Amino acid sequence: MLPLEGVLVVSCEQAVAAPFATRQLAELGARVIKVERPGDGDFARAYDATVQGMSSHFVWLNRSKESIALDLKADHDTIMRLIARADVFVQNFAPGAAERLGLGADALRERYPRLITCSISGYGPDGPYRDAKAYDLLIQSEAGLVSVTGSEDEPAKAGIPAADIGAGMYAFSGILAALYDRERTGVGTHLEISLFDALVEWMGFPLLYTAGSGAPPRRQGTSHAAIAPYGTFAAGDGTEVVIGIQNEREWVAFCAAVLGRPELAVDPRFDTGARRVEHRPALHTEIDTVLATLTGEQLTGRLADARIAYGRRREVAEVLEHPQLAARERWVEVGSPVGPLRTLLPPITLPGRPPRLDPVPAVGEHTEQILGWLDEPDPQAPTAP
């Protein structure tokens, strides 16, 4: 039995953040009913058509859920019947929309005190940015992530929807905490999660660095603003390897065993972490000169023997065939309206209890089944005295 079996989650969700949160709940055993607009459904279904005609975002975010197609304005009764049976209600409407639909947290929790409500928004329920559009790139920009990502010459956004993922994970963990709290108190609670708050939290190091030094950390590509050598280096055959030196012991070992230049460890330009950062161009010149004489296999062999932290800088296509994923059998298949799809196991695993991996639903695929279930007596409803 999975830990969240018996928990019912009703989610008026679309895009990334809320679906990401509820997928984690579903894989731990919760029953997740995804409420979609009749017809097109969640607009993330149309982001692309790269997965046998389906959207890569939607396939990633929506396995193991049931889809009901509802017009929330015309069929208020059905959504309320669903919420009456729910343990958790999640929504990521625009600010104020839930209240206009009669689905505001205060009203719902007054009616259902055990209900846990979770609202996911761009900037939170108040403040001057309350009603601002909150696409992931916009949040990355407002939170400063773009300013610290990219090369020295040009900023860049993260290549994944970092703000959405951050908010989704805080919603997921917040809901778990609220369920645990309800076990002790018997009462639900309301959670407010914003993409901006989530990403600003993740910006803790750059914010503290800037406040403390008076200047932001410089963009360094794959290098680190405060550590050197740290980043991508190329062997003579073009193999790119990411190397991370975290302390003086590793620096000494790197110079001796990898570079064959033990004198560099005590060079006054490089004998402390701060000096290596200060003299980074000269440092890289010394390292590159040696690495140009090695093949990728020779370089990774020396790094492994010296127990220096390293990794391959892989392209996405290479990750699909990553030997670690293959060795640990992390790839599985799930069903979908277009047939079986290759996908990854969730990161949270419980020994002896495989995660729930049900199909990706079509729009409204479970509407009739759910409506029939609502017509059945609710075993959790209080009985008349």
N, C-alpha and C positions, 0 to 999 in steps of 0.2 A: 504494500500500500504506500503510495506517495504521500508526502507530508500535507499537501493541500487538497487531497481528495475530500469531497463533500463541501468545498468552498465554491460558491457561485459568484462569478464576476460578470457584471453587465457593463459593457463599454461602448459608449458613443464616441468612436475613435476614427481617426483618419491620419494620413501622412506617416510619421515615423515615431515620435516620442511615446505617445500612448500605446500604439500597437507593440512597440518594443517592450514596454513594461508588462503588458498583459501576456505576451508570448512567454515570458519567463515564468509567470504564474501558471499558465497552462501546462508548461513542461514539468512543473512540480506537482501536477495533479488537479489543479483547479479547473472547473468547467467555465470556459470563457465564451460568453455569447456576445458576438460582435454585431452591433447595430449599424446597418448601412442604409444609405439612401436607395430607394427603388431605382432600378435601371443601371446606372453606372457604378453605384456603390462608392467605396473609399476611393478618392481621386488618385491615391498612390497606385491603384491598379493600372493607370494609364501613363505612368512615368516613362516606361519604355516597353518594349516587347521582345526582350532579348532571351528570355527563358522559354523557349518553345512557344512564343507568342504571349507569354505572361511577363509582368513587370518584375525585374530582379528585386526591387525594393519590397514589393508585396509578397513575393515568395519567401524572402528572408524573414519578414516580420509577422506572418499570419498563419503559420502552420498550427495545428492542434486547436483551432477555434471553430465555433459554429457561427454561421452568418444568418442573420434575420434581416430582411428588407422591410423597413418601416418608414412611413412619412410621419415624422414626430409631431407635426402640427395637426395633421388630420387624424392620427391614431394615437392620441395621448393616452387612452385607456390601456393599450397594450404595453407601452413602455412602463407605465406605472405598475401594472401587474407583474412585469418582470422584476422591477426594482423591489417590489414587496417581498419577493423571494430571495433577493440577492444579499450576499454578505458584503460585497464591494461594488461601488458604482464609480466608474472612471469616465471622465469626459475631457475633451480638449477643444470645446467650442471657443469661438471668439469671446472675449470678456463681455459679460452681461447676457449672452445668448441663452445660457442654461436657465437663468432666472426668468427670461421672457417665455421660455418653454415650460415653465413650472417645474424645472429640474434643478433649481438652486440648492446648494448644500444645506443651508439653514432650514428650508422648508422640508427637504427630504429627511433630515436627521431628527427634526421635531416629530415627524410622522413615524419614523422608523429609528428608534434610538440606538439599535445595535448596528445600524448600517455604517460602513466606512465609505466616505466619499473622497474622491481624489480629483482635483482640478489641475490640469496641465495647461499652462499658458506661456506666452512669449516673455512677458515682463512682470507678471503678477497681477493681482486684482486691483491695484491702485497705483498712484504715482503718475508722472507726466508721460510715461511711455506705455501706459496701460493699454491703449487702443492701437499702438503701432503694429504694423505688419512684422511678423517674427519668423521669416524664413531662416534656415540654418546659416546661410552666408551672412545675413544681416546681423544675427546674434554673434557669430564669430568676429565680425567687424566691430560691433559695439563693445564686446567684452575684451577686445585687444588681442585675441588669439592671432588674427591675421598679421598684426604688427610684429609678432615674435616668430612667425613661421615664414619660411622661404629663404632666399639667399640674401647676402648683404646688399645686393643691388635692388632686389624686388621682393616685396611681401607676397604671401600666398595664403590661400585658405587651406585648411586641412582637407585631405582628399576623401574623408568620410564625414558624415553628418555629426560632427562632434557634439554640438549643442543638443541636438535631438537625442543622441545616445546618452549623454550625461543626464538629461532630464528624465529619460525613460528609466535609467538605473536608479535614480533617486526616488522616482515614483514606486518602482518595484520594491526597493528596500524599505521605503516608508510604509507601504501597504503591509509588508511582512511584520514590521514593528507594531503597526496598528492592530493587526490580527492577534498578535501576542498580548498586547495591552488589553484587548477586549476579553481575552480568556481570563484575565485577572479581575477586570472591573465590570464586565458584562455590558459595557457601553462602547459604541463605536466612536469615531472621531473624524475630523475633516483634515485633509492634507492639501496644501497649496504648493505646487511645484512649478517653477518657471525655468525656461531654457536659459535665460540670462543669469539667474542666480546659480544654476548648476555650472555654467561655463566660467563664471567669475570665480567660483570656488576652485575650479581646476587651474585657474590662473594665479593661484596663491604664490608660487615661487616668483614669477615675474613681477607681481605687484609688490611683494616684500623687498625684492632686489631693488626695484626702482625707488621705493620709498626710502630704503636705507642708503642707497648710493647716490641718489639724485639723477640717475640716468638709467634708461631701460637696458635690459640685456640685448646685445647686438644679435641680429639674425646671422646665423652661421651655417645655413644649410643643414647638413646632418651633424655638424660639429656642435659643441656645447659652449655656451657663453662663459662658463666659469671653470671648465675642466679641459685640459689638453695633455696628451693627444686623445681625442675623442671624436670619432667620425669615420667617414669613408676614405679608404686608401686603396690604391690599385696596385696589383702585382704586375710584373713585367708582361704577362700574357693577357692583361686586361681584366682579370678577375677582380671584382670589387669586394672588399672585406671591410666591415665596420669594426673598429677597434676601440675599446674603452678602457683607459687607465684610470683607476679610481684612487690610488694611494702611492706612496713613495716606494713601498716594497715592490709593487707591480712595475713601477717605472724602472727600477734598477734591473729587475728580471727581464723586462722588455728590451732594454738596451743591450744586455749581455747575451741573452739566449736567442732573441729574434733578430736584432739588428747586427749582432756581433760587434757592437761598438760600446763596450762598458764605460769608456771615458765620457760618453755623452751624459751619463747619469750624474756626474759631478761638474759638468760644464756650468759655469756661473750663470749662463743664460737659461738653463733648464733644471737647476737643482732644487727648485720648489715648484709646487703647482701654480702659484701666482706668477712666477717668472716664465713658466712654460706658456701660460696664457698671454703674457705680455709680449713674448717673442714667438708667437705662433707661426708666422710665415717662415722664419728661420728654422724652427723646429720641424715644420712640414718638409722643408727642403732637405734636411738631413735624413728624415725618414724615407721620403720618396726616392732619394738616391739609392738607398739600400734595397728597397722593395722592388725597384725596377729590374734588379738582377735575379729576382725569384719568380718562380711560377706560382699560381694560386695554390696548388697542392703543397708546394714547399712552404709557403707562407702560413697556411692554416696548420700544417704539421708542426712548425716551430711554435706557433701560438698555443696550440694544444699542449705540447710538451712543457711549455713554460707556464701553463695554467693562466694564460692571459685571456680575459674576456673578449670574445669576438663573435661575429655573426656574418653570414653572407647577405649582401644587399640584393635581395631577390625581386624580380618582377612578379606581378600578380599571377601570370600564367605559371611561373615556377612554383608558387605557393600551392596551386592546385595539385601539384605532384610532390609536395614536401614529404621527405622521408619520415619525419616525425609523425605527421598525420597518418601516413600509411601504416607505420609500425604500431601505432596505438589504435588503429581501426576507428578513426574519428569520422570517416565518411559513411553516411547511411543514405537510404532512400526514403522519401515520403511521397504520399500520393498527392494528386492535384487534378484539376479539371482537364489537364492535358496529358495525364499519365504520370508515371513515377519520375521524381526529380532527385538528383544528387544534392545532398545538403549535409551540414555538419551537426554532430551531436552538440547539445548545449554544454557550456563550460561547467555548470554545476552538475556533478554526478554523485549518486548515492550508492554505495556498495550493495549489490544484490537487488537494486530497485531501478530498472531502466526508466528513463524519462518518457513522458508521454510524447509520442511523435505521430500525431494524427494528420490527415491530409490538409492541404491548403484549400479553403472552401471557395466555391463559386459564389457570386452575389446572391444572397437570399436562399442559398442551397438548403438551409435547415428551417426555413420559415414555417412550413406546414407542420413539421415535427415539433417545433417549439410551441406553436399555437395549440397543438393538441395536448402537449404536456401542461400548458397553462390551464387547460380545461379540467385537468385531473385535480383531485383534492391535494392541498398542500400539507404534507405530513408534518411540517414544522409550525403550521398555524396553531395558535392557542385554541383549545377546545372550550366550548361553552360550559359553564358550571352546572 
